[in-house]
Amino acid sequence: MIFHFDIVRIDHDNWRKIDRTLTTMKATYSKIDLAAGEYGWNTSFLGNHDNPRVVSHFGDDSTEWWARSAKALATLTLTQRATPFLYQGDELGMTNFPFQSIDEFDDVEVKGLWRTLVQTGQVPAEELLRNLRHTSRDHSRTPMQWNDEANAGFSARRPWLAVNPNYRQINAAAQVDDPDSVFNHHRRLIELRRRTPALIHGTYLDIDPTHEQVFGYTRTLGDVTLLVLMNMSNDDLDYGLPNGLAVAETLLTNVTGDALPAGSTRVPLSGWQATIYTVG
């Protein structure tokens, strides 16, 4: 398998710049898929020990959108033509730590940036801290949030990095038995992938590369075509399917509501909605 870091590093080229466009992200996914060719094989991941938390990096970790955007990003990861990898805490939607001072960081890279940029007067302290609150890899190195007990159930002793203060709301114990949790949405996606060959081996095609809010692609294997449609924004959209596509059946979604009638060519998408359809 090939590990491409193009996606997780997409907004790390310049430490001052932490934004990115969806069109750039979509083009990168297409480039990665094309690079594998017919017989090569990629990996699919949005986070690891060297990157910030997935939902804070690519989604919206506000109270309103945290769960739904975490589920949308899970849909993105688990519907690629690649082997998906989940870093510990991804399955719970763990978020970035609210770092307030340089003393709270442990990463040697952060310490080096502080000495090079701040202590030499090249960059104001708050400017670097503002960037690190988005980009530091220490976000992914805080202790795993198992439950709402002391130290999030990770250890009876004080861990090397502080536990994220939201561990009482975001933890494994709270999600395992909650059918609507981020954790159980991951389980449903994994189960659907296992029984749907087109989600594993099907060809990948971005259906609308220039749309700034919708990420949509088909996965086709033989006479089966699936459509993965994600609204990567907070806004409600009325999206017209391009290329003569029409929805046949809803397989899995992260929102509640009535399924679309078969043959629909327009799809109402609520904020951070992610739905997998068959196409007919």
Secondary structure, 3 states (H helix, E strand, C coil): CECCCCCCCCCCCCCCCCCCCHHHHHHHHHHHHHHHCCCCCEEECCCCCCCCCHHHHHCCCCCCCHHHHHHHHHHHHHCCCEEECCCCCHHHCCCCCCCCCHHHCCCHHHHHHHHHHHCCCCCCHHHHHHHHHHHCHHHHHCCCCCCCCHHHHCCCCCCCCCCCHHHHCCCHHHHHCCCCCHHHHHHHHHHHHHCCHHHHHCEEEECCCCCCCEEEEEEEECCEEEEEEEECCCCCEEEECCCCCCEEEEEEECCCCCCCCCCECEEEECCCCEEEEEEC
